[in-house]
């Protein structure tokens, strides 16, 4: 999480931070500042001080975001407009459903839970918004009120896998953007003190940051309703619709042109497809079938990564992104790699506490020259990301339209893999008489070939792969997890090591590759020569195919007959014991006579004929590389 995102995240929780001289002060609502969050704040004290000092000295030349009248037509933001058009193409698709499940353990006050969720809906207009089309033009329509009931499904006695199937089915149900509502809340009862709260929203009204706001407000409000204490959350001065109007006024043609020029310069000529080794052929039309796989980076390595980032002048995002790019580089061998990366796009204080669809997608192009050390490459990654952040306002679709990249139905334009450091926490929240633990939702879809998302928790970093299951098997993703963690540990241990030499294989894989797969010993009769053993095989399977090359093949009998013919011819030339016979064979045209083809053929059945023929004649063959200079070949002869 960048320092801007971290400060914004604190503000979204109602935590106020300010400078008094060179001292950092903060004030937090009751129950919000847990020990882990406090440690994170104090651990980044120097960064926060520098950020606040810079913000204090900076002047914002753009117009402030003001609350507008709701009487006129309300336009969509650029991000919403993009999402609305995608919805028109696939209205029944679950691709853009955002899901979260909260594991609830303890004595649950269902009434307080309902009150808390409906208070969040009241606070945030976007949760009461629908998107009908008027004369073909989409508009935001805000309902003055919306109360949602929370259905309770009794799943006591079901296995965890069966519960997750129900969650996935709920996550895949489509929304109606014209009529709404665009969020669904379901409570699954697993036991007397065990529940799963499933929250599904359409992406047009939410993003990852918003999910974090929802969780934090839910915890604060639930505590207040349960204890009958005052509501501590301040009223929101503006709403998402105010931002949408402001954005269309601020993001003028001149601003868009300036930012688009940057992206044209940055991405023109980029490699269109990252050719990861897949388990299955890429379908001619992208399927979006997907699965997820989670993994944990232990506490010790997580701390080392954070410490290394601070010492290197980088953020955790930069370090993890650099490691991910190196992994893709090592898997593909390509030195021009484009990674998609969602950015919160909340670079104004007015919108830090709003639920809504603010996120934009940036294309981070990494051109790897030579074989730099990891430290050198990390510096390059940081520069690429920083430059991209300063041009983050122009919507991704406008970038695609301006670049006009090569289009294919089988993969996404500009990038096919995504990296994201999520900015909402997955830590367990302690509430009156219960705990609340955010968990992943398996949707069964994947927008891209591969997405790696990472979260910070008390136990260390948690990662999740979302992958196209029509390209990759689960075992392959598990190996990728192992390689990523091995790479992370190696780069921390020796950041000056060249990225092409950083280890990927774990100890088990190294043993398998270097020992098990090299254990090729096979007993065979050492009293006979190789050509004699071959002749015994000819007697056993004369009609079986022995050699295949392109569209030509020879059976054991045919190969033996040709080798015998050649052996007899060589013996007439004096070949026998202790006689060396050179064999220099290249590719040839099959229209040439046999003798000429024998001199010019390479890696074909005739190569095998030549080797066997020399051995049958009693001689020994000497391979001569036809690529050598003629003088060198003459000297060897």
C-alpha positions in Angstrom: 0.0 0.0 0.0 1.5 3.4 -1.0 1.8 6.1 1.6 -1.0 8.0 0.0 -3.3 5.0 0.0 -2.3 4.2 3.7 -3.1 7.8 4.9 -6.4 7.7 2.9 -7.2 4.3 4.4 -6.7 5.7 7.9 -9.0 8.6 7.0 -11.7 6.2 5.8 -11.7 4.6 9.3 -12.3 8.0 10.8 -8.7 8.2 12.1 -7.5 11.8 11.9 -3.8 12.5 11.7 -2.1 15.9 11.8 1.2 17.7 12.3 2.1 19.8 15.3 5.5 21.1 14.6 7.4 18.0 13.6 5.3 15.7 15.8 2.7 13.3 14.4 -0.6 13.2 16.2 -3.7 11.1 15.6 -7.2 10.6 17.0 -9.4 7.5 16.3 -13.0 6.6 17.0 -13.4 4.1 19.9 -12.7 0.5 19.0 -11.1 1.3 15.6 -7.4 1.6 16.5 -6.4 -2.0 17.2 -2.8 -2.8 18.3 -1.8 -4.0 14.8 -3.1 -0.9 13.0 -1.3 1.3 15.6 2.0 -0.5 15.0 1.6 0.0 11.3 0.9 3.7 11.8 4.0 4.1 14.0 6.1 1.9 11.8 5.5 4.3 8.9 5.8 7.5 11.0 8.6 9.0 8.9 6.8 8.4 5.7 3.6 9.9 7.0 5.5 13.0 8.4 7.0 13.6 5.0 3.7 13.1 3.2 1.8 15.5 5.6 4.6 18.1 5.3 4.4 17.9 1.5 0.6 18.1 1.6 0.8 21.1 3.8 3.1 23.0 1.4 1.3 21.9 -1.7 -1.5 23.9 -3.3 -4.4 22.1 -5.1 -5.2 24.1 -8.2 -8.2 22.0 -9.2 -11.7 22.9 -8.1 -13.0 21.3 -4.9 -15.7 18.6 -5.2 -19.0 20.1 -4.1 -22.4 18.7 -3.4 -24.8 19.3 -6.3 -28.6 19.4 -6.6 -30.2 16.0 -7.3 -33.0 17.5 -9.4 -31.3 17.2 -12.8 -29.9 14.3 -14.7 -26.9 12.7 -13.0 -24.2 11.3 -15.3 -22.1 8.2 -14.8 -18.4 8.6 -13.9 -16.0 7.4 -16.7 -15.4 4.2 -14.8 -19.1 3.5 -14.4 -19.7 4.3 -18.1 -17.1 1.7 -19.1 -18.8 -0.8 -16.8 -22.3 0.0 -18.1 -21.2 -0.7 -21.7 -19.6 -4.0 -20.7 -22.9 -4.9 -18.9 -24.8 -4.3 -22.1 -22.7 -6.9 -23.9 -22.9 -9.5 -21.1 -25.9 -8.7 -18.9 -26.2 -12.2 -17.4 -22.5 -12.5 -16.7 -21.1 -12.7 -13.2 -17.6 -11.4 -14.3 -18.2 -8.0 -12.5 -19.8 -9.2 -9.3 -17.6 -8.2 -6.3 -18.0 -10.5 -3.4 -16.9 -10.8 0.2 -17.8 -13.2 2.9 -17.4 -12.6 6.6 -17.0 -15.5 9.0 -18.9 -14.7 12.2 -18.1 -16.6 15.4 -19.9 -15.9 18.6 -23.3 -14.6 19.8 -24.7 -12.7 16.9 -27.2 -9.9 17.3 -29.0 -10.3 14.0 -31.2 -7.2 14.6 -28.1 -5.0 15.2 -26.5 -6.5 12.1 -29.5 -5.6 9.9 -29.5 -2.1 11.4 -25.8 -1.6 10.7 -26.1 -2.7 7.1 -29.1 -0.5 6.4 -27.3 2.5 8.1 -24.5 2.0 5.6 -27.0 1.9 2.8 -28.5 5.2 4.1 -25.1 6.8 4.4 -23.9 6.0 0.9 -26.2 7.0 -1.9 -24.3 4.8 -4.4 -25.8 1.7 -2.6 -29.2 3.0 -3.5 -28.4 3.9 -7.1 -29.6 2.2 -10.3 -28.5 2.9 -13.9 -31.4 3.0 -16.4 -31.0 4.2 -20.0 -32.9 7.2 -21.2 -32.9 7.6 -24.9 -30.0 5.2 -25.0 -28.0 7.2 -22.5 -27.2 5.7 -19.0 -28.0 7.9 -16.0 -27.6 7.5 -12.2 -31.0 7.3 -10.4 -30.7 7.5 -6.6 -33.5 6.1 -4.5 -34.4 8.3 -1.5 -34.4 5.2 0.7 -33.7 1.5 0.6 -34.1 -1.1 3.3 -32.7 -4.5 2.7 -33.8 -7.6 4.6 -31.2 -10.2 5.4 -32.4 -13.7 4.5 -31.1 -16.4 6.8 -30.3 -19.8 5.3 -29.9 -22.6 7.8 -27.0 -24.8 6.6 -26.2 -26.5 9.9 -24.8 -30.0 9.2 -23.4 -29.2 5.8 -19.7 -29.7 5.0 -17.5 -26.6 4.4 -17.2 -27.5 0.7 -21.0 -27.6 0.4 -21.3 -24.2 2.1 -18.7 -22.7 -0.3 -20.7 -24.1 -3.3 -23.7 -22.1 -2.1 -21.6 -19.0 -1.6 -20.2 -19.4 -5.2 -23.7 -19.8 -6.6 -24.8 -16.6 -4.8 -21.8 -14.8 -6.1 -22.7 -15.8 -9.7 -26.2 -14.5 -9.7 -26.5 -11.5 -12.1 -27.8 -8.0 -11.2 -30.2 -5.8 -13.1 -28.5 -2.4 -13.4 -31.7 -0.7 -14.5 -33.9 -1.8 -11.6 -31.5 -2.9 -8.8 -30.9 -3.3 -6.0 -27.2 -3.8 -6.8 -26.2 -5.4 -3.6 -27.3 -8.6 -1.9 -26.7 -9.7 1.7 -27.3 -13.2 2.9 -26.6 -14.8 6.3 -25.7 -18.5 6.4 -26.2 -20.2 9.8 -23.7 -23.0 10.3 -24.2 -23.4 14.0 -25.6 -21.8 17.1 -22.6 -19.4 17.2 -21.2 -19.8 13.7 -22.3 -17.9 10.6 -21.1 -16.7 7.2 -22.3 -13.2 6.1 -22.2 -13.1 2.2 -22.0 -9.6 0.6 -22.3 -9.4 -3.2 -22.3 -6.0 -5.1 -22.0 -5.1 -8.7 -18.7 -3.6 -9.6 -20.4 -0.4 -10.9 -21.1 0.7 -7.3 -18.0 -0.7 -5.5 -14.3 -1.6 -5.6 -11.7 -3.2 -3.3 -11.2 0.0 -1.3 -15.0 0.3 -0.8 -15.1 -3.2 0.6 -12.7 -2.1 3.2 -14.9 0.9 4.1 -17.9 -1.4 4.3 -16.2 -3.7 6.7 -14.9 -1.0 9.0 -18.2 0.9 9.1 -20.1 -2.4 9.7 -17.8 -3.1 12.7 -18.2 0.4 14.1 -22.0 0.5 13.6 -22.6 -3.0 14.9 -20.7 -2.1 18.1 -22.9 1.0 18.5 -26.2 -0.7 17.9 -25.3 -3.6 20.1 -24.3 -1.4 23.0 -26.9 1.3 22.4 -24.2 3.9 22.2 -24.0 7.0 19.9 -23.1 6.5 16.3 -19.6 7.8 15.8 -19.4 7.9 12.0 -19.7 11.5 10.7 -22.1 12.4 7.9 -20.6 12.4 4.5 -20.3 15.9 3.0 -20.4 14.6 -0.6 -21.6 11.5 -2.4 -20.4 9.5 -5.4 -22.7 11.3 -7.8 -21.0 14.6 -6.8 -17.7 13.1 -7.8 -19.0 11.9 -11.1 -20.1 15.4 -12.1 -16.9 16.9 -10.8 -14.8 14.4 -12.7 -16.4 15.2 -16.0 -15.8 18.9 -15.5 -12.2 18.4 -14.4 -11.1 15.7 -16.8 -11.2 18.1 -19.8 -10.1 17.2 -23.3 -6.8 19.0 -22.7 -6.1 16.9 -19.5 -7.1 13.7 -21.3 -4.9 14.5 -24.3 -1.9 15.2 -22.1 -2.3 11.9 -20.2 -3.1 9.9 -23.4 0.1 11.2 -25.0 2.1 9.7 -22.1 0.4 6.3 -22.5 0.9 6.3 -26.2 4.6 6.9 -25.7 4.9 4.4 -23.0 3.0 1.5 -24.6 3.5 1.8 -28.3 5.3 -1.3 -29.6 4.7 -3.3 -26.5 4.6 -7.1 -26.8 0.8 -7.9 -27.3 0.8 -11.3 -25.5 2.6 -12.6 -22.5 3.2 -16.2 -23.5 3.1 -18.1 -20.3 3.6 -21.9 -20.6 0.0 -23.2 -20.2 -1.3 -26.7 -19.5 -3.9 -26.5 -22.2 -4.0 -24.8 -25.6 -5.4 -21.3 -25.5 -9.1 -21.4 -26.7 -9.9 -19.4 -29.8 -12.4 -17.4 -27.8 -11.7 -16.4 -24.2 -13.8 -18.3 -21.8 -13.4 -16.5 -18.5 -13.7 -19.8 -16.6 -11.7 -19.5 -13.4 -10.7 -20.8 -10.0 -8.7 -19.4 -7.1 -5.9 -20.6 -4.9 -4.8 -19.0 -1.6 -1.4 -19.1 0.1 0.3 -17.7 3.1 3.8 -16.0 3.3 5.0 -16.6 6.8 5.4 -13.8 9.3 9.2 -13.8 9.3 9.5 -13.5 5.5 6.7 -10.9 5.4 8.6 -8.8 7.9 11.8 -9.2 6.0 10.1 -8.0 2.8 8.7 -4.9 4.5 12.0 -4.1 6.1 13.8 -4.5 2.8 11.3 -2.3 1.0 11.8 0.5 3.6 15.6 0.2 3.4 15.4 0.3 -0.4 13.3 3.4 -0.6 10.5 1.4 -2.1 6.9 0.5 -1.0 5.7 -3.0 -0.3 3.8 -2.8 -3.6 6.9 -2.0 -5.6 8.9 -4.9 -4.1 6.1 -7.5 -4.6 5.4 -6.2 -8.1 9.1 -6.5 -9.0 9.2 -10.0 -7.7 6.1 -10.9 -9.7 7.5 -9.4 -12.9 10.8 -11.4 -12.4 8.6 -14.5 -12.0 6.9 -13.8 -15.3 10.2 -13.0 -17.0 11.7 -16.3 -15.8 8.6 -18.2 -16.9 8.3 -16.7 -20.4 11.8 -15.6 -21.3 10.3 -12.3 -22.6 12.0 -9.1 -21.8 9.0 -6.8 -22.6 6.3 -7.5 -20.0 3.1 -5.6 -19.4 1.3 -6.0 -16.1 -2.2 -4.7 -15.4 -2.5 -3.1 -11.9 -5.7 -1.6 -10.5 -5.1 1.7 -8.7 -7.5 3.1 -6.0 -7.6 6.4 -7.9 -8.6 8.2 -4.7 -6.1 11.0 -4.8 -8.4 13.6 -3.3 -9.4 13.8 0.4 -13.1 14.4 -0.3 -13.6 10.8 -1.7 -11.4 8.8 0.7 -14.4 7.7 2.8 -16.9 7.1 0.0 -18.1 3.7 -1.2 -18.1 3.7 -5.0 -16.4 2.6 -8.2 -13.2 4.8 -8.3 -10.6 2.2 -9.3 -8.8 2.5 -12.6 -6.5 0.1 -14.3 -2.9 1.0 -15.2 -0.6 -0.8 -17.6 2.9 -1.1 -16.2 5.3 -1.9 -18.9 8.7 -3.4 -17.8 11.5 -3.6 -20.4 14.3 -5.8 -19.0 17.6 -4.9 -20.5 20.5 -7.3 -19.9 20.4 -9.2 -16.7 20.2 -6.6 -13.9 20.4 -7.3 -10.2 17.2 -7.3 -8.3 18.0 -4.0 -6.5 18.6 -2.4 -9.9 15.4 -3.8 -11.3 13.4 -2.7 -8.2 14.5 0.8 -8.9 13.3 0.6 -12.4 9.9 -0.8 -11.3 9.5 2.0 -8.8 10.2 4.6 -11.6 7.7 3.0 -13.9 5.0 2.9 -11.2 5.6 6.4 -10.1 5.4 7.8 -13.6 2.2 5.8 -14.2 0.5 7.2 -11.0 1.0 10.7 -12.3 -1.1 9.8 -15.3 -3.7 7.7 -13.6 -6.8 9.7 -14.3 -7.5 8.8 -17.9 -9.8 5.7 -18.0 -8.2 2.5 -19.2 -10.7 2.1 -22.1 -9.6 5.5 -23.5 -6.0 4.2 -23.4 -7.0 1.1 -25.4 -9.0 3.2 -27.9 -6.1 5.6 -28.4 -3.5 2.8 -28.9 -5.6 0.6 -31.1 -3.6 -2.6 -30.1 -3.8 -5.9 -31.9 -7.1 -7.4 -31.0 -7.9 -11.1 -30.4 -10.9 -12.9 -29.1 -8.7 -15.3 -27.2 -6.9 -12.8 -24.8 -7.2 -9.3 -23.3 -5.5 -6.3 -25.1 -2.3 -4.8 -23.6 -2.0 -7.2 -20.7 -3.1 -10.7 -19.6 -1.8 -10.9 -16.1 -2.6 -8.6 -13.1 -0.9 -7.8 -9.8 -2.7 -6.0 -7.0 -1.8 -5.2 -3.4 -5.2 -4.9 -1.8 -5.8 -2.0 0.5 -8.4 -3.5 2.8 -7.4 -5.7 5.7 -8.3 -9.3 6.1 -7.5 -9.3 9.9 -10.1 -10.6 12.3 -12.2 -7.8 14.0 -13.2 -8.2 17.6 -16.8 -7.1 18.3 -19.0 -7.4 21.3 -19.4 -11.2 21.9 -18.1 -12.2 18.5 -15.3 -12.1 15.9 -15.6 -11.1 12.3 -13.1 -12.5 9.8 -13.1 -11.4 6.1 -12.6 -14.3 3.6 -12.4 -14.8 -0.1 -15.3 -15.6 -2.3 -14.8 -18.2 -5.1 -16.7 -16.9 -8.1 -15.7 -19.6 -10.6 -14.6 -16.9 -13.1 -11.4 -15.2 -14.1 -11.2 -11.9 -16.1 -7.6 -12.5 -17.0 -5.2 -15.3 -17.6 -3.7 -14.8 -14.2 -4.2 -12.4 -11.3 -2.1 -12.3 -8.1 -3.7 -10.3 -5.2 -1.8 -9.8 -1.9 -3.2 -8.7 1.5 -1.5 -7.7 4.7 -2.6 -9.4 7.9 -1.3 -9.9 11.4 0.0 -13.4 10.5 1.9 -12.1 7.5 1.1 -11.6 3.8 -1.7 -13.6 2.3 -1.9 -14.2 -1.5 -4.6 -15.4 -3.8 -4.2 -16.5 -7.4 -7.2 -16.1 -9.7 -6.5 -18.1 -12.9 -8.2 -19.1 -16.1 -8.9 -22.8 -15.5 -9.1 -23.4 -19.3 -5.4 -22.6 -19.4 -3.9 -23.8 -16.1 -4.3 -26.8 -13.8 -4.4 -26.3 -10.1 -1.1 -28.2 -9.7 0.7 -25.7 -11.9 -0.6 -22.7 -9.8 0.6 -24.5 -6.7 4.1 -24.8 -8.2 3.9 -21.1 -9.2 3.2 -20.3 -5.5 6.2 -22.2 -4.4 8.4 -20.5 -7.1 7.2 -17.1 -6.0 7.9 -17.7 -2.4 11.4 -19.1 -3.2 12.1 -16.0 -5.3 10.9 -13.7 -2.6 13.2 -15.3 0.0 16.2 -15.3 -2.4 15.9 -11.7 -3.4 15.7 -10.6 0.2 18.7 -12.7 1.1 20.8 -11.4 -1.8 19.2 -8.4 -3.6 22.4 -7.9 -5.6 22.0 -11.2 -7.3 21.2 -11.1 -11.0 17.5 -11.7 -11.7 18.2 -14.4 -14.2 20.1 -16.3 -11.5 17.7 -16.0 -8.6 16.5 -19.5 -7.6 12.9 -20.6 -8.3 13.0 -24.3 -7.4 12.4 -25.5 -3.8 14.6 -28.3 -2.4 12.2 -31.0 -3.4 12.1 -29.8 -7.0 15.9 -29.4 -7.1 16.3 -33.0 -5.9 13.7 -34.3 -8.4 15.4 -32.4 -11.3 19.0 -33.1 -10.4 18.8 -36.5 -8.8 15.6 -38.4 -9.5 15.3 -37.5 -13.2 19.0 -38.0 -13.8 18.8 -41.5 -12.3 18.7 -43.1 -15.8 20.7 -46.2 -15.1 19.3 -49.2 -16.9 21.0 -52.7 -16.8 21.9 -54.1 -20.2 24.2 -56.9 -21.5 27.7 -55.4 -21.5 29.0 -58.3 -23.6 27.3 -57.1 -26.7 27.7 -53.9 -28.8 24.9 -51.4 -29.3 24.3 -52.4 -32.9 24.0 -56.1 -31.9 21.4 -55.2 -29.3 19.6 -53.3 -32.0 19.6 -56.3 -34.3 18.0 -58.4 -31.5 15.2 -55.8 -31.3 14.8 -56.1 -35.1 14.1 -59.8 -34.7 11.5 -59.1 -32.0 9.6 -56.2 -33.7 10.6 -56.0 -37.3 7.5 -54.0 -38.4 7.4 -51.6 -35.5 8.3 -48.0 -36.2 11.9 -47.3 -35.1 12.6 -43.7 -36.3 10.3 -40.8 -37.2 11.4 -37.5 -38.8 8.7 -35.0 -40.1 6.7 -37.1 -42.6 9.3 -39.9 -43.0 9.5 -43.0 -40.9 11.4 -46.3 -40.9 10.5 -49.6 -39.2 13.2 -51.6 -37.4 13.5 -53.9 -40.4 13.9 -51.0 -42.9 16.4 -49.3 -40.7 18.4 -52.5 -40.3 18.4 -53.2 -44.0 19.7 -49.7 -44.9 22.3 -49.8 -42.2 23.5 -53.2 -43.5 23.8 -51.8 -47.0 25.8 -48.8 -45.8 28.1 -51.1 -43.7 28.8 -53.3 -46.7 29.7 -50.3 -48.8 32.0 -48.9 -46.1 33.8 -52.2 -45.7 34.6 -52.1 -49.5 36.3 -48.8 -48.7 38.4 -50.5 -46.0 36.4 -49.6 -42.9 36.9 -52.1 -40.1 38.3 -52.2 -36.5 40.2 -49.1 -35.3 39.0 -47.1 -38.4 37.5 -43.7 -37.8 34.7 -42.6 -40.1 33.6 -38.9 -40.1 29.9 -38.2 -40.3 28.9 -34.6 -41.4 25.2 -34.4 -42.0 22.9 -31.3 -42.7 19.3 -30.8 -43.7 18.7 -31.6 -47.3 16.2 -31.8 -50.1 14.7 -35.2 -50.4 15.0 -35.0 -54.1 18.8 -35.5 -53.9 20.4 -38.9 -54.5 20.9 -41.1 -51.4 24.7 -40.6 -51.3 24.3 -36.8 -51.4 21.5 -36.8 -48.9 23.7 -38.9 -46.5 26.3 -36.2 -46.6 23.9 -33.4 -46.1 21.1 -34.7 -43.9 20.8 -33.8 -40.2 18.6 -35.1 -37.4 16.7 -37.4 -39.8 16.4 -41.2 -40.2 19.6 -41.0 -42.4 21.6 -39.8 -39.4 20.6 -43.0 -37.6 21.3 -45.1 -40.7 24.8 -43.6 -40.9 25.7 -44.2 -37.2 24.5 -47.8 -37.2 26.1 -48.5 -40.6 29.5 -47.3 -39.3 29.2 -49.5 -36.2 28.1 -52.5 -38.2 31.1 -52.1 -40.5 33.3 -52.3 -37.4 34.5 -48.7 -37.3 33.9 -45.8 -35.0 32.1 -42.6 -36.0 33.4 -39.1 -35.5 30.6 -36.4 -35.6 31.6 -33.3 -37.6 29.5 -30.1 -37.2 28.7 -28.8 -40.7 28.5 -25.3 -39.2 32.3 -25.3 -38.7 34.5 -23.5 -41.2 35.7 -25.6 -44.0 39.3 -25.2 -43.0 38.6 -26.5 -39.5 36.7 -29.5 -40.9 39.6 -30.3 -43.3 42.0 -30.1 -40.4 39.9 -32.5 -38.3 39.7 -34.9 -41.2 
